C-alpha cells in the first residue's frame, strides 16, 4: 500500500479514486449525457420569467463541448443536486477534453494525473500504474481494433 499527497489531496493506492481519461477514448454510441451548463441557463431564464412577466428570451444558446456534462448513473438528492447512483454501473463527468469517472463498479490501475486533476488517476488505454481508479465498462471505451 502506498499513500501520497498528490497536489494537496491524499490518495491511497488500494482505495479507488476518480479515474481520468481522454474523451477520444470514449465510444460515443452509448453517450446519453445531461448538460449541467444548459440546465443552469434554463433555470436562470425560468427564474427571470417568474420575476418579470414581460420577460422575453432573446438569448439562444447552443450546447457545445465547453459545457460540463454528466453521463452514466446519477440521481438527484433532496436539494436537487446530482450525485452518483451507486445502484448503477458508473457515474462520470464529461469535460471538454477529459472524462472523470467519479464512481464505478469497475476499477483499473493508473498513475496520478497532472496538477490539473489533484488526487485523481490517469487511466488511459496505454496507462499502467499502481493506483486504483474508477473506470468505465468496456462497452463505453473506444478501441482502435474495433
C-alpha positions as a printed NumPy array, in Angstrom:
array([[  0.   ,   0.   ,   0.   ],
       [  1.23 ,   3.453,  -0.943],
       [ -0.263,   6.724,   0.275],
       [  0.834,  10.02 ,  -1.261],
       [ -0.141,  13.67 ,  -1.198],
       [ -0.929,  14.475,  -4.817],
       [ -1.178,  18.251,  -5.229],
       [ -2.887,  18.678,  -1.849],
       [ -5.096,  15.568,  -1.996],
       [ -4.18 ,  12.331,  -0.234],
       [ -4.557,   9.166,  -2.307],
       [ -4.102,   5.55 ,  -1.295],
       [ -3.018,   3.018,  -3.922],
       [ -5.623,   0.488,  -2.716],
       [ -8.647,   2.799,  -2.401],
       [-10.325,   3.66 ,  -5.729],
       [-10.438,   7.328,  -6.638],
       [-11.564,   9.346,  -9.659],
       [-10.208,   7.975, -12.918],
       [ -9.403,  10.398, -15.759],
       [ -9.153,   9.585, -19.455],
       [ -9.264,  11.42 , -22.773],
       [-12.629,  11.978, -24.484],
       [-11.004,  10.403, -27.547],
       [-11.171,   7.041, -25.777],
       [-14.982,   7.113, -25.447],
       [-17.355,   5.032, -27.515],
       [-19.841,   7.783, -28.386],
       [-22.507,   5.255, -29.473],
       [-23.538,   4.889, -25.832],
       [-23.492,   8.535, -24.781],
       [-26.657,   9.861, -23.171],
       [-25.477,  12.883, -21.25 ],
       [-27.129,  15.598, -19.18 ],
       [-25.726,  19.071, -19.808],
       [-25.327,  20.835, -16.461],
       [-24.489,  24.152, -18.136],
       [-27.687,  24.157, -20.221],
       [-29.716,  23.208, -17.131],
       [-28.227,  26.217, -15.266],
       [-29.028,  28.552, -18.176],
       [-32.596,  27.248, -18.339],
       [-33.071,  27.703, -14.578],
       [-31.805,  31.307, -14.827],
       [-34.26 ,  32.   , -17.673],
       [-37.142,  30.416, -15.717],
       [-36.326,  32.482, -12.617],
       [-36.173,  35.692, -14.662],
       [-39.527,  34.843, -16.249],
       [-41.071,  34.497, -12.756],
       [-39.756,  37.926, -11.715],
       [-40.54 ,  39.758, -14.967],
       [-43.793,  38.671, -16.592],
       [-42.864,  40.621, -19.745],
       [-39.516,  38.817, -19.989],
       [-38.751,  37.622, -23.493],
       [-35.915,  35.243, -24.155],
       [-33.695,  36.947, -26.68 ],
       [-30.733,  34.717, -25.997],
       [-30.24 ,  31.413, -27.723],
       [-27.54 ,  29.074, -26.555],
       [-26.004,  26.034, -28.164],
       [-24.907,  23.071, -26.156],
       [-21.269,  22.554, -27.072],
       [-18.123,  20.807, -25.899],
       [-17.253,  23.624, -23.485],
       [-20.271,  22.696, -21.322],
       [-19.877,  20.327, -18.389],
       [-21.995,  17.216, -18.832],
       [-22.646,  14.108, -16.795],
       [-23.414,  10.628, -18.037],
       [-23.912,   7.201, -16.591],
       [-25.973,   6.607, -13.468],
       [-26.866,   9.74 , -11.493],
       [-29.739,  10.717,  -9.227],
       [-30.813,  13.975,  -7.625],
       [-30.515,  14.407,  -3.878],
       [-33.045,  16.2  ,  -1.65 ],
       [-31.544,  19.566,  -2.706],
       [-31.899,  18.82 ,  -6.421],
       [-28.169,  18.25 ,  -6.9  ],
       [-26.833,  15.31 ,  -8.875],
       [-24.962,  12.531,  -7.08 ],
       [-23.691,   9.165,  -8.336],
       [-26.319,   6.416,  -8.21 ],
       [-24.378,   3.586,  -6.608],
       [-27.038,   1.082,  -7.71 ],
       [-25.915,   1.753, -11.302],
       [-22.758,   0.873, -13.229],
       [-20.846,   4.163, -13.19 ],
       [-21.097,   7.954, -12.948],
       [-18.845,  10.233, -14.992],
       [-18.317,  13.891, -15.824],
       [-17.624,  14.864, -19.423],
       [-15.35 ,  17.881, -19.728],
       [-14.13 ,  19.497, -22.928],
       [-11.244,  17.066, -23.417],
       [-11.348,  14.672, -20.434],
       [-13.732,  12.309, -18.712],
       [-13.681,  11.963, -14.931],
       [-15.178,   8.706, -13.628],
       [-16.223,   9.677, -10.108],
       [-17.812,   6.351,  -9.199],
       [-17.959,   2.94 , -10.84 ],
       [-18.359,  -0.771, -10.232],
       [-15.289,  -1.113, -12.453],
       [-11.731,  -0.268, -11.475],
       [ -8.31 ,  -0.281, -13.074],
       [ -4.785,   0.829, -12.199],
       [ -3.064,   4.013, -13.317],
       [ -0.759,   6.815, -12.246],
       [ -1.541,  10.141, -10.577],
       [ -2.619,  12.82 , -13.085],
       [ -1.111,  16.197, -13.793],
       [ -1.729,  19.053, -11.326],
       [ -4.933,  19.878, -13.257],
       [ -6.583,  16.886, -11.537],
       [ -5.311,  16.735,  -7.938],
       [ -5.864,  13.386,  -6.253],
       [ -7.058,  11.738,  -9.47 ],
       [ -5.617,   8.898, -11.544],
       [ -4.846,   8.806, -15.271],
       [ -6.314,   5.579, -16.721],
       [ -5.985,   5.814, -20.496],
       [ -5.655,   2.805, -22.799],
       [ -1.859,   2.815, -22.653],
       [ -1.67 ,   3.796, -18.967],
       [ -0.296,   1.474, -16.312],
       [  0.455,   2.193, -12.699],
       [ -0.027,   1.267,  -9.067],
       [ -3.03 ,   3.403,  -8.046],
       [ -6.601,   2.088,  -8.11 ],
       [ -9.124,   4.219, -10.014],
       [-12.741,   4.049, -11.096],
       [-13.102,   3.007, -14.725],
       [-15.767,   2.795, -17.404],
       [-17.231,  -0.53 , -18.526],
       [-15.548,  -1.901, -21.657],
       [-18.509,  -1.122, -23.949],
       [-18.054,   2.59 , -23.153],
       [-14.47 ,   2.634, -24.377],
       [-13.355,   3.036, -27.962],
       [-10.8  ,   0.57 , -29.192],
       [ -8.612,   1.125, -32.287],
       [ -9.001,  -2.597, -33.018],
       [-12.803,  -2.279, -33.408]])
